[in-house]
Amino acid sequence: MSEKTYAETFDAESAEWLRSGESGGEYVEIARLPDGGAAMRNSTDPATILFFTRAEWEAFTGGVHDGEFDL
């Protein structure tokens, strides 16, 4: 899946979401996609899901690792 066509068939209810924080607060959740991409949502608005291709996700996580987003 090199294009973001999975957004039409993605089943958010059955996805395995990984949380960035403890339950009860505001947090980000990530679900891995079969093609190596990722789906991301915010706990305060779980119906809005952002989808990233594998290349986009690798660029983002590489940037995090390299400190591009440090404040």
C-alpha positions in Angstrom: 0.0 0.0 0.0 2.1 2.9 -1.2 -0.9 5.2 -1.2 -3.2 6.1 1.6 -6.1 4.0 0.4 -6.2 2.1 3.7 -8.1 5.1 5.3 -11.2 3.9 3.6 -11.1 0.4 5.1 -9.2 0.9 8.4 -11.1 -0.6 11.4 -10.2 1.6 14.3 -12.2 -0.6 16.7 -10.2 -3.7 16.1 -6.8 -1.9 15.7 -4.2 -2.4 18.4 -3.5 1.1 19.7 -0.4 1.9 21.7 -0.7 4.8 24.1 1.8 7.5 24.9 0.6 8.0 28.4 -1.5 6.5 31.2 -5.2 6.0 30.9 -7.4 8.8 32.1 -5.4 11.7 30.7 -4.9 13.2 27.3 -2.6 11.1 25.2 -1.6 10.1 21.6 -2.3 6.6 20.3 -0.5 4.9 17.5 -1.6 1.8 15.5 0.8 0.1 13.2 -0.5 -0.6 9.7 0.2 -3.8 7.7 2.4 -1.9 5.2 4.7 -0.4 7.9 2.9 2.9 8.1 1.0 4.1 11.1 -2.3 5.5 12.2 -2.4 8.2 14.9 -5.2 9.7 17.0 -5.6 11.9 20.1 -7.5 10.5 23.1 -9.8 13.6 23.2 -10.9 13.1 19.5 -10.5 9.4 18.7 -12.7 9.6 15.6 -10.1 11.8 13.8 -7.3 9.6 12.6 -4.1 10.7 10.8 -2.6 8.1 8.4 1.1 8.0 7.5 2.8 5.9 4.9 5.8 3.8 5.8 8.2 6.5 4.3 6.4 9.3 6.2 6.5 7.4 9.5 10.2 6.5 9.1 11.0 10.1 8.3 9.1 11.3 11.4 10.5 8.7 13.8 14.0 9.3 12.3 13.6 13.0 13.0 12.5 12.3 16.6 15.6 10.1 17.1 17.9 12.7 15.6 16.4 15.5 17.9 14.8 17.5 15.2 11.8 18.3 17.4 13.6 19.0 20.7 12.4 22.2 22.3 
